């Protein structure tokens, strides 16, 4: 009954949904060249590939794709002859996903959750196992995948504050999708508790940890950092502050995060005149607006996408990192990092990447989407809450002024936090294979 009502509601809302999708297409938020994939038309080679077993991994956007990277690698290690399909929803997610291939064999857009659309996509893909990164409960897709015989699991599961409110209100509609999931491998005990509150069967819920611990790159060597600094146009020996995944405010009319950063950096440069700033906006369609904010504050900005020649001495003091897939390595050149989406009410972005490079991380008070790693990093003395611009300036100045031996000790603690929490991916996939084996007698290595 719930699925019937859900599909009736979708039909009634189609006159609103379709113009919205066309607007997204026109504004570049949908990929015109591959739009047929959103309507179930997967490339012919997906169905033509006869390798087994067949895995479909879905990761909505950039953050979920990065969390999926260790999952894809471990799947390929365990099942070297398998077919692995990776889907994304956003253009940015696809851009990053394509850079991770292999280990995925194909990258496609996730189909819209209309029954005929998902039926067509699943008929092409024929997955034995469907793995959803973080959450993404779409009733038609999951119900159809289960009817087709797939084992379905949520990996790196997370239920945000907003997701909890929405999930509790929409339990009637999401029930068929939740019932199709064989395993919910959640990031934490709190996420496991919340999964049950929004309708997941508690018997199928485990607290496995965060796969992003396994995503982390190895620390760059000193020579690799020097080469990256040169490539990014950073003068030798200057202090570097990187502000990653910065965002605008959720409330219309409120200032974006970059405005706070610009004021804070102007104050920091009174004490550290050679401070080099790197800003990486979370959504690249905001690049023009972010550049304008920085330039209005008097900064001389160079865009990474322009690949301009290195600036002359005394020239550019700010780099706008407006490219996909470079932020993780770029953190390695920083003395201090700021985690975006946290001074504005966006829930915060990943702390893992700077810590993996031994770089201390500042974050604002709105880290509800990253609460566990934020708490761990704060307890370890490598992550620091900054409630506002004044706190940002004070804490950044303290870290920038540290003696070299203090910075080295802090870097060791940051990397150690990452290292001792790794292994989440293997544990999660062990649980998936157990569920797969119980359902079908398949799975295993």
C-alpha positions as CSV (number, residue, x, y, z in Angstrom):
1,X,0.0,0.0,0.0
2,X,2.8,2.4,0.9
3,X,4.5,1.9,-2.4
4,X,1.2,2.4,-4.3
5,X,0.6,5.7,-2.5
6,X,4.2,6.8,-3.1
7,X,3.9,6.2,-6.8
8,X,0.6,7.9,-7.0
9,X,2.1,10.9,-5.2
10,X,5.1,10.9,-7.7
11,X,2.6,10.9,-10.6
12,X,0.7,13.8,-9.1
13,X,3.9,15.8,-8.5
14,X,5.4,15.1,-12.0
15,X,4.1,18.4,-13.4
16,X,6.3,20.1,-10.8
17,X,9.2,17.6,-10.8
18,X,9.8,17.7,-14.6
19,X,10.1,21.5,-14.9
20,X,12.4,21.4,-11.9
21,X,14.6,18.8,-13.6
22,X,14.6,20.9,-16.8
23,X,15.7,23.9,-14.8
24,X,18.6,21.9,-13.3
25,X,19.5,20.7,-16.8
26,X,19.5,24.3,-18.1
27,X,21.6,25.6,-15.1
28,X,24.2,22.9,-15.5
29,X,23.3,20.8,-12.4
30,X,22.2,18.0,-14.7
31,X,24.5,16.5,-17.4
32,X,22.9,16.9,-20.8
33,X,25.2,14.5,-22.4
34,X,24.2,11.7,-20.1
35,X,20.7,12.7,-19.2
36,X,19.2,9.5,-20.6
37,X,20.9,7.7,-17.7
38,X,18.7,9.5,-15.3
39,X,15.7,8.0,-17.2
40,X,17.0,4.5,-17.0
41,X,18.9,4.4,-20.2
42,X,22.3,3.0,-19.1
43,X,25.0,2.6,-21.7
44,X,24.8,-0.7,-23.7
45,X,28.2,-1.9,-22.4
46,X,26.6,-2.2,-18.9
47,X,24.3,-5.0,-20.0
48,X,26.9,-6.4,-22.4
49,X,29.5,-7.0,-19.7
50,X,28.8,-10.6,-18.5
51,X,31.3,-10.8,-15.6
52,X,29.9,-11.9,-12.2
53,X,29.3,-11.1,-9.4
54,X,27.8,-7.7,-10.2
55,X,28.0,-4.8,-7.7
56,X,26.2,-1.5,-8.0
57,X,27.7,1.1,-5.7
58,X,25.7,4.4,-5.4
59,X,27.4,7.6,-4.1
60,X,25.4,10.8,-4.5
61,X,28.0,13.5,-4.6
62,X,31.7,14.2,-4.1
63,X,31.8,13.4,-0.4
64,X,30.0,10.1,-0.9
65,X,32.2,9.2,-3.8
66,X,35.3,9.7,-1.7
67,X,33.8,7.5,1.1
68,X,33.1,4.9,-1.6
69,X,36.8,4.8,-2.9
70,X,38.0,2.4,-0.2
71,X,34.9,0.3,-0.7
72,X,35.5,0.1,-4.4
73,X,39.2,-0.9,-3.9
74,X,38.3,-3.6,-1.3
75,X,35.6,-5.0,-3.6
76,X,38.1,-5.2,-6.4
77,X,40.6,-6.9,-4.1
78,X,38.1,-9.5,-2.9
79,X,36.4,-10.0,-6.3
80,X,39.0,-9.3,-9.0
81,X,36.7,-10.7,-11.8
82,X,33.6,-8.9,-10.7
83,X,31.7,-6.2,-12.6
84,X,31.4,-3.0,-10.6
85,X,29.1,-0.2,-11.5
86,X,29.4,3.2,-9.7
87,X,26.5,5.7,-9.9
88,X,26.3,9.3,-8.8
89,X,23.6,11.9,-8.7
90,X,25.5,15.2,-9.1
91,X,27.8,16.4,-11.9
92,X,30.6,17.0,-9.4
93,X,30.2,13.5,-8.1
94,X,30.6,12.1,-11.6
95,X,33.7,14.2,-12.3
96,X,35.4,12.9,-9.1
97,X,34.2,9.3,-9.7
98,X,35.7,9.2,-13.2
99,X,39.1,10.0,-11.7
100,X,38.7,6.9,-9.5
101,X,38.2,4.5,-12.4
102,X,39.4,1.8,-12.1
103,X,38.4,0.1,-9.8
104,X,34.8,0.8,-11.0
105,X,34.2,-0.5,-14.5
106,X,31.5,2.1,-15.4
107,X,30.2,5.3,-14.0
108,X,26.6,6.3,-14.6
109,X,24.0,8.7,-13.2
110,X,21.5,7.2,-10.7
111,X,18.0,6.8,-12.2
112,X,15.1,8.9,-11.1
113,X,12.8,6.9,-8.8
114,X,10.0,6.2,-11.2
115,X,9.0,2.5,-11.3
116,X,9.5,2.1,-15.1
117,X,12.8,4.0,-15.0
118,X,14.4,2.0,-12.2
119,X,13.1,-1.2,-13.8
120,X,14.9,-0.4,-17.0
121,X,18.1,0.5,-15.3
122,X,18.1,-2.6,-13.1
123,X,17.3,-4.8,-16.1
124,X,20.6,-3.5,-17.7
125,X,22.7,-3.6,-14.6
126,X,21.4,-6.9,-13.1
127,X,23.2,-6.3,-9.7
128,X,23.8,-9.1,-7.3
129,X,24.6,-6.6,-4.6
130,X,23.6,-2.9,-4.2
131,X,25.6,-0.8,-1.9
132,X,24.3,2.7,-0.9
133,X,26.8,5.1,0.5
134,X,25.6,7.0,3.6
135,X,21.8,6.6,3.1
136,X,19.8,7.3,-0.1
137,X,16.5,5.3,0.5
138,X,14.5,5.5,-2.7
139,X,11.5,3.1,-2.4
140,X,11.0,2.1,-6.0
141,X,14.7,1.4,-6.8
142,X,15.3,-0.6,-3.6
143,X,12.1,-2.6,-3.9
144,X,12.8,-3.4,-7.5
145,X,16.4,-4.4,-6.7
146,X,15.2,-6.7,-4.0
147,X,12.5,-8.3,-6.2
148,X,15.2,-8.9,-8.8
149,X,17.2,-10.8,-6.2
150,X,19.9,-8.3,-5.1
151,X,21.3,-8.1,-1.6
152,X,21.0,-4.4,-0.5
153,X,23.2,-2.7,2.1
154,X,23.8,0.8,3.4
155,X,27.5,1.5,4.0
156,X,29.0,4.4,6.0
157,X,25.4,5.1,7.1
158,X,24.6,8.5,8.5
159,X,21.4,10.1,9.7
160,X,21.8,13.8,10.1
161,X,19.7,16.0,12.3
162,X,17.7,17.1,9.2
163,X,17.6,13.5,8.0
164,X,16.2,12.4,11.3
165,X,13.4,14.9,11.2
166,X,12.5,14.1,7.6
167,X,12.8,10.4,8.1
168,X,10.5,10.3,11.0
169,X,7.9,12.4,9.1
170,X,8.2,10.3,5.9
171,X,8.3,6.8,7.5
172,X,5.2,5.7,5.7
173,X,6.7,6.4,2.3
174,X,10.2,5.2,3.0
175,X,9.1,1.9,4.6
176,X,9.2,-0.2,1.4
177,X,12.7,1.0,0.7
178,X,13.9,0.4,4.2
179,X,12.4,-3.0,4.2
180,X,14.4,-3.9,1.1
181,X,17.7,-3.2,2.9
182,X,19.4,-6.3,4.3
183,X,22.1,-4.4,6.3
184,X,22.6,-0.9,7.6
185,X,26.3,-0.4,8.5
186,X,26.2,2.9,10.3
187,X,29.1,5.3,11.1
188,X,28.4,5.4,14.9
189,X,26.2,4.1,17.7
190,X,24.2,7.3,17.5
191,X,23.7,6.9,13.7
192,X,22.6,3.3,14.4
193,X,20.1,4.5,17.0
194,X,18.8,7.1,14.5
195,X,18.5,4.5,11.8
196,X,16.0,2.6,13.9
197,X,14.1,5.8,14.7
198,X,13.5,6.5,11.0
199,X,12.2,2.9,10.4
200,X,15.2,0.6,9.8
201,X,14.9,-2.9,11.3
202,X,17.1,-2.8,14.4
203,X,18.1,-6.4,13.8
204,X,19.7,-5.3,10.5
205,X,21.6,-2.3,12.0
206,X,25.3,-2.3,13.1
207,X,27.7,0.5,14.1
208,X,30.7,-0.3,11.8
209,X,32.5,3.1,11.7
210,X,33.4,5.6,8.9
211,X,34.9,4.3,5.7
212,X,36.5,7.7,5.2
213,X,39.2,6.7,7.7
214,X,40.2,4.1,5.0
215,X,40.0,6.7,2.2
216,X,42.8,8.8,3.6
217,X,45.9,9.2,1.4
218,X,49.3,8.6,2.8
219,X,51.1,11.7,4.0
220,X,53.1,13.4,1.3
221,X,56.8,13.5,1.7
222,X,58.7,16.8,2.1
223,X,59.8,16.7,-1.5
224,X,56.3,15.9,-2.7
225,X,54.9,18.8,-0.7
226,X,57.5,21.2,-2.2
227,X,56.6,20.0,-5.7
228,X,52.9,20.5,-5.0
229,X,53.6,24.0,-3.6
230,X,55.4,24.9,-6.8
231,X,52.6,23.5,-8.9
232,X,50.0,25.5,-7.0
233,X,52.1,28.7,-7.2
234,X,52.8,29.0,-3.5
235,X,56.0,30.9,-2.7
236,X,58.6,28.9,-0.8
237,X,58.6,29.2,3.0
238,X,55.3,31.1,3.4
239,X,52.6,30.0,5.9
240,X,49.6,28.5,4.2
241,X,45.9,28.5,5.3
242,X,43.5,26.3,3.3
243,X,39.8,26.6,3.7
244,X,38.2,23.5,2.2
245,X,34.6,22.9,1.0
246,X,33.4,26.3,1.9
247,X,29.7,27.0,1.5
248,X,27.1,29.7,1.6
249,X,24.5,30.1,4.4
250,X,21.4,28.0,4.4
251,X,19.3,31.1,5.2
252,X,18.8,33.5,2.3
253,X,20.4,36.9,2.9
254,X,23.0,35.7,5.4
255,X,26.7,36.1,4.5
256,X,28.5,33.1,3.0
257,X,31.4,31.5,4.7
258,X,34.0,33.1,2.4
259,X,33.0,36.5,3.7
260,X,33.9,35.5,7.2
261,X,37.1,33.9,6.0
262,X,38.1,37.0,4.0
263,X,37.7,39.2,7.1
264,X,39.6,36.8,9.3
265,X,42.5,36.4,6.8
266,X,42.8,40.2,6.5
267,X,43.3,40.3,10.2
268,X,45.7,37.4,10.2
269,X,47.8,39.1,7.5
270,X,48.5,42.0,9.9
271,X,50.6,39.5,11.9
272,X,51.5,37.1,9.1
273,X,51.9,39.4,6.0
274,X,53.0,36.5,3.8
275,X,50.1,34.3,4.6
276,X,49.0,32.4,1.5
277,X,45.3,31.5,1.4
278,X,43.7,28.6,-0.6
279,X,39.9,28.6,-0.8
280,X,38.1,25.5,-2.3
281,X,34.3,26.1,-2.5
282,X,32.2,23.0,-2.1
283,X,30.2,23.7,-5.2
284,X,32.2,25.0,-8.2
285,X,29.3,26.8,-9.7
286,X,29.9,29.4,-6.9
287,X,33.4,30.0,-8.1
288,X,32.7,33.4,-9.6
289,X,30.8,34.6,-6.5
290,X,33.6,33.4,-4.2
291,X,36.3,35.1,-6.4
292,X,34.3,38.4,-6.2
293,X,34.1,38.1,-2.3
294,X,37.8,37.6,-2.0
295,X,38.7,40.3,-4.5
296,X,36.4,42.8,-2.8
297,X,38.4,42.3,0.4
298,X,41.6,43.3,-1.4
299,X,43.0,39.9,-2.2
300,X,44.8,39.1,-5.4
301,X,43.2,35.9,-6.6
302,X,44.4,33.3,-9.1
303,X,42.1,30.5,-10.2
304,X,43.5,27.0,-10.4
305,X,41.3,26.1,-13.4
306,X,43.0,28.9,-15.4
307,X,46.4,27.1,-15.1
308,X,48.1,30.5,-15.4
309,X,51.8,30.9,-15.2
310,X,53.2,31.3,-11.7
311,X,52.7,34.8,-10.4
312,X,55.6,37.2,-9.9
313,X,57.0,37.8,-6.5
314,X,54.7,40.0,-4.5
315,X,51.7,39.2,-6.7
316,X,49.0,36.7,-6.0
317,X,48.4,35.8,-2.4
318,X,45.2,33.7,-2.8
319,X,44.4,30.6,-4.8
320,X,40.9,29.7,-5.7
321,X,40.9,25.9,-6.0
322,X,38.0,25.7,-8.5
323,X,38.8,22.2,-9.8
324,X,37.5,18.7,-9.0
325,X,39.5,16.1,-7.1
326,X,42.6,18.1,-5.9
327,X,41.5,19.2,-2.4
328,X,42.7,16.0,-0.6
329,X,46.3,16.4,-1.7
330,X,46.2,20.2,-1.5
331,X,45.7,19.9,2.3
332,X,49.3,18.6,2.5
333,X,50.8,22.1,1.7
334,X,48.9,23.8,4.6
335,X,50.0,24.8,8.1
336,X,46.3,25.1,9.1
337,X,43.1,23.9,7.6
338,X,39.5,25.2,8.0
339,X,36.6,22.8,7.3
340,X,33.8,24.5,5.4
341,X,30.1,24.2,6.0
342,X,30.6,24.6,9.7
343,X,30.5,28.4,10.3
344,X,27.2,28.4,8.3
345,X,24.4,26.0,9.0
346,X,25.3,23.3,6.5
347,X,26.4,20.5,8.9
348,X,30.2,20.6,8.2
349,X,32.4,18.7,5.7
350,X,35.1,16.1,6.0
351,X,37.8,16.5,8.6
352,X,39.6,13.3,7.4
353,X,41.7,14.7,4.6
354,X,43.6,17.4,6.5
355,X,44.2,15.1,9.4
356,X,45.5,12.4,7.1
357,X,48.2,14.9,6.0
358,X,49.0,15.8,9.6
359,X,47.4,19.3,9.3
360,X,45.4,20.6,12.3
361,X,41.8,21.4,11.5
362,X,39.6,24.3,12.5
363,X,35.8,24.0,12.3
364,X,32.8,26.0,13.3
365,X,29.9,25.1,15.6
366,X,27.7,23.5,12.9
367,X,29.4,20.1,12.5
368,X,26.3,17.9,13.1
369,X,27.0,15.9,9.9
370,X,30.5,15.2,11.1
371,X,30.0,15.1,14.8
372,X,31.9,11.9,15.6
373,X,35.2,12.7,13.8
374,X,34.9,16.3,15.0
375,X,34.7,15.1,18.6
376,X,37.5,12.6,18.1
377,X,39.8,15.2,16.6
378,X,39.0,17.7,19.4
379,X,39.7,15.1,22.1
380,X,43.0,14.3,20.4
381,X,44.0,17.9,20.3
382,X,44.2,18.1,16.5
383,X,40.8,19.6,15.7
384,X,39.6,22.9,17.2
385,X,36.2,24.5,17.4
386,X,36.0,28.1,16.4
387,X,32.6,29.6,17.1
388,X,33.1,32.9,15.1
389,X,35.5,35.1,13.3
390,X,37.3,36.2,16.4
391,X,37.9,32.6,17.5
392,X,39.0,31.7,14.0
393,X,41.6,34.5,14.0
394,X,42.8,33.6,17.5
395,X,43.2,29.8,16.9
396,X,44.6,30.1,13.5
397,X,47.2,32.6,14.7
398,X,48.2,30.3,17.6
399,X,48.7,27.3,15.2
400,X,50.6,29.4,12.6
401,X,53.0,30.6,15.3
402,X,53.8,27.1,16.7
403,X,57.5,26.1,16.8
404,X,58.5,23.5,14.2
405,X,58.8,20.7,16.8
406,X,55.3,21.5,18.1
407,X,53.9,21.3,14.5
408,X,55.6,17.9,14.0
409,X,54.2,16.5,17.2
410,X,50.7,17.7,16.2
411,X,51.1,16.2,12.7
412,X,52.0,12.8,14.3
413,X,48.9,12.9,16.5
414,X,46.7,13.8,13.6
415,X,47.9,10.9,11.4
416,X,47.9,8.5,14.3
417,X,44.2,9.2,14.8
418,X,43.5,8.2,11.2
419,X,45.7,5.1,11.3
420,X,44.2,3.5,14.4
421,X,40.6,3.9,13.2
422,X,41.2,2.2,9.8
423,X,39.8,-1.1,8.8
424,X,36.1,0.0,8.7
425,X,35.7,-0.9,5.0
426,X,36.8,-4.5,5.5
427,X,34.5,-5.0,8.5
428,X,31.6,-3.5,6.7
429,X,32.1,-5.7,3.6
430,X,32.5,-8.7,5.8
431,X,29.0,-7.9,7.2
432,X,27.7,-7.4,3.6
433,X,29.0,-10.8,2.5
434,X,27.4,-12.4,5.5
435,X,24.1,-10.9,4.6
436,X,24.6,-11.9,1.0
437,X,25.4,-15.5,2.0
438,X,22.5,-15.8,4.2
439,X,20.0,-14.6,1.6
440,X,21.3,-16.5,-1.5
441,X,24.1,-18.8,-0.5
442,X,26.4,-16.6,-2.5
443,X,29.0,-14.1,-1.5
444,X,32.2,-14.9,0.2
445,X,35.7,-14.7,-1.1
